[in-house]
Amino acid sequence: MTVFGVDATFKANWSNAGDFLARVGLGFDQTKTASQIGSLSSDFAETKMGSASYSFVGIYGWSVSPLHEYYIVEDWFGSPPNPGGTNMGTITVDGGKYDVYMHTQTNQPSIQGTATFVQFFSVRQAARTCGHISISEHFSQWANLGMQLGNLEEARLLVEAGGNASGNIDFTAATVVVN
């Protein structure tokens, strides 16, 4: 992984990865909710090549109290991801439709060590390699579905690829900001 130090731009490559994850963006001190922090958003443009059994490109993060892992999936390698768990419905954000899922992870690695926690996913129905992501709008629409994040730990641009994955990605433009 190479971080360019300008905004959230980075590039990464991996080979035969069981689960490769790289992310750049904003970290928080876990004392405020997203709405207390402000309006979070991202703009990105990326190019990629490769293959994976599962993959996510988009926004990633954690909250605490309660402990949740979350994904806003804009793009992927190969087939669209199916995170499993419960399909909570469909939302529209930034002109795109997203399928929303909630999935429980039992005794898995987390930012608080091995734990049981719930994952939230927005998976865009039509993949895109660039655009604007209204992160706080996803949080708001999740809350309307009964999916409430706790205090934010991070909001970062992410690539995750696994299942003997090989490939590369280059975020040629990338920001994660609080307005």
C-alpha positions as CSV (number, residue, x, y, z in Angstrom):
1,M,0.0,0.0,0.0
2,T,1.3,3.5,-0.9
3,V,-0.4,6.5,0.7
4,F,0.2,9.7,-1.2
5,G,-0.4,12.1,1.8
6,V,-2.8,14.2,-0.2
7,D,-6.4,13.9,0.9
8,A,-7.2,10.1,1.1
9,T,-5.5,9.0,-2.2
10,F,-3.6,5.7,-2.1
11,K,-2.8,2.7,-4.2
12,A,-2.4,-0.9,-3.2
13,N,-1.7,-4.3,-4.7
14,W,-2.0,-7.8,-3.3
15,S,-1.4,-11.4,-4.4
16,N,-3.0,-14.7,-3.3
17,A,-4.6,-12.8,-0.3
18,G,-6.8,-14.6,2.2
19,D,-8.2,-11.2,3.3
20,F,-6.5,-8.0,2.2
21,L,-7.7,-4.7,3.6
22,A,-6.3,-1.2,3.1
23,R,-8.0,2.0,4.1
24,V,-7.3,5.8,4.4
25,G,-9.5,8.5,5.8
26,L,-10.6,10.0,9.1
27,G,-10.2,8.6,12.6
28,F,-12.2,9.7,15.6
29,D,-11.8,9.5,19.4
30,Q,-14.9,7.3,20.0
31,T,-16.6,10.0,22.1
32,K,-19.1,11.4,19.5
33,T,-21.8,10.0,17.3
34,A,-21.7,10.8,13.6
35,S,-24.4,13.5,13.9
36,Q,-22.3,15.2,16.7
37,I,-19.2,15.1,14.5
38,G,-21.0,16.7,11.5
39,S,-21.9,15.8,7.9
40,L,-19.5,13.2,6.6
41,S,-18.9,12.7,2.9
42,S,-16.4,11.4,0.4
43,D,-15.5,11.9,-3.3
44,F,-13.5,9.3,-5.1
45,A,-12.2,8.0,-8.4
46,E,-10.5,4.7,-8.8
47,T,-9.1,2.3,-11.3
48,K,-8.6,-1.4,-10.5
49,M,-7.8,-4.8,-11.9
50,G,-7.9,-8.3,-10.4
51,S,-10.2,-11.0,-9.0
52,A,-11.5,-12.1,-5.6
53,S,-14.0,-14.5,-4.1
54,Y,-15.4,-11.5,-2.2
55,S,-14.5,-7.8,-2.3
56,F,-15.6,-4.3,-1.2
57,V,-14.6,-0.9,-2.5
58,G,-16.1,2.1,-0.7
59,I,-16.4,3.5,2.8
60,Y,-15.6,1.5,5.9
61,G,-15.5,2.0,9.6
62,W,-16.4,1.1,13.2
63,S,-18.5,2.5,15.9
64,V,-18.4,1.7,19.7
65,S,-21.1,1.7,22.3
66,P,-22.5,-0.3,20.5
67,L,-19.7,-2.0,18.6
68,H,-20.6,-2.1,14.9
69,E,-18.6,-2.6,11.7
70,Y,-20.0,-0.8,8.6
71,Y,-19.5,-0.8,4.9
72,I,-20.8,1.5,2.1
73,V,-20.0,-0.6,-1.0
74,E,-19.6,1.3,-4.3
75,D,-17.6,-1.1,-6.3
76,W,-16.1,-4.7,-6.3
77,F,-14.0,-7.2,-8.2
78,G,-16.1,-9.8,-10.1
79,S,-19.5,-10.5,-8.8
80,P,-21.5,-8.1,-6.6
81,P,-20.9,-8.9,-2.9
82,N,-23.6,-10.7,-0.8
83,P,-22.8,-10.0,2.8
84,G,-25.4,-12.4,4.1
85,G,-27.5,-11.8,7.2
86,T,-30.8,-10.0,7.0
87,N,-31.8,-7.9,4.0
88,M,-33.2,-4.7,5.6
89,G,-34.5,-3.2,2.3
90,T,-33.4,-0.7,-0.3
91,I,-32.4,2.9,0.1
92,T,-31.6,5.6,-2.4
93,V,-28.6,7.9,-1.8
94,D,-26.7,10.1,-4.3
95,G,-29.0,8.9,-7.1
96,G,-28.1,5.2,-6.6
97,K,-30.0,2.4,-5.1
98,Y,-28.4,0.4,-2.3
99,D,-29.4,-2.9,-0.8
100,V,-29.0,-2.8,3.0
101,Y,-27.9,-5.8,5.1
102,M,-27.4,-6.4,8.8
103,H,-25.2,-9.4,9.7
104,T,-23.9,-10.6,13.1
105,Q,-20.3,-11.7,13.5
106,T,-19.7,-14.1,16.4
107,N,-16.3,-14.2,18.1
108,Q,-14.5,-12.5,15.3
109,P,-11.6,-9.9,15.3
110,S,-12.7,-6.4,16.0
111,I,-11.2,-3.0,17.1
112,Q,-11.9,-4.3,20.6
113,G,-10.3,-7.7,20.2
114,T,-12.3,-10.9,19.6
115,A,-16.0,-10.0,19.9
116,T,-19.5,-10.5,18.7
117,F,-20.8,-7.5,16.8
118,V,-23.2,-6.5,14.1
119,Q,-22.2,-5.4,10.6
120,F,-24.1,-2.8,8.6
121,F,-23.9,-2.8,4.8
122,S,-25.1,-0.6,2.0
123,V,-24.3,-2.3,-1.3
124,R,-24.8,-0.3,-4.4
125,Q,-26.9,-2.1,-7.0
126,A,-24.9,-0.7,-10.0
127,A,-21.1,-0.5,-9.3
128,R,-19.3,2.7,-10.0
129,T,-15.7,3.8,-10.0
130,C,-16.1,7.4,-9.1
131,G,-18.6,9.8,-7.5
132,H,-19.8,11.5,-4.3
133,I,-20.7,9.4,-1.2
134,S,-23.0,11.1,1.3
135,I,-21.8,9.0,4.2
136,S,-24.1,10.6,6.8
137,E,-27.1,10.1,4.6
138,H,-26.4,6.3,4.7
139,F,-26.2,6.5,8.5
140,S,-29.5,8.5,8.7
141,Q,-31.3,6.0,6.4
142,W,-29.9,3.0,8.4
143,A,-31.3,4.6,11.6
144,N,-34.7,4.8,9.9
145,L,-34.4,1.0,9.4
146,G,-33.5,0.5,13.1
147,M,-29.8,0.3,12.5
148,Q,-28.2,2.8,14.8
149,L,-24.4,3.3,15.0
150,G,-22.7,4.2,18.2
151,N,-19.8,6.6,18.7
152,L,-17.6,6.8,15.6
153,E,-14.2,5.3,15.5
154,E,-13.4,5.9,11.8
155,A,-14.7,6.6,8.3
156,R,-12.2,5.6,5.6
157,L,-12.0,4.8,1.9
158,L,-11.5,1.0,1.7
159,V,-10.5,-1.8,-0.6
160,E,-11.0,-5.3,0.8
161,A,-10.4,-8.4,-1.2
162,G,-10.3,-12.1,-0.1
163,G,-10.5,-15.7,-1.0
164,N,-7.1,-16.1,-2.8
165,A,-7.5,-12.6,-4.2
166,S,-5.0,-10.9,-6.5
167,G,-5.2,-7.4,-7.9
168,N,-4.5,-3.7,-7.5
169,I,-6.4,-0.4,-7.0
170,D,-5.4,3.2,-7.5
171,F,-7.5,5.9,-5.9
172,T,-6.5,8.7,-8.2
173,A,-8.8,11.2,-6.4
174,A,-10.1,10.6,-2.8
175,T,-11.4,12.7,0.1
176,V,-13.2,11.9,3.3
177,V,-14.3,15.1,4.9
178,V,-16.5,16.5,7.7
179,N,-18.7,19.6,6.7
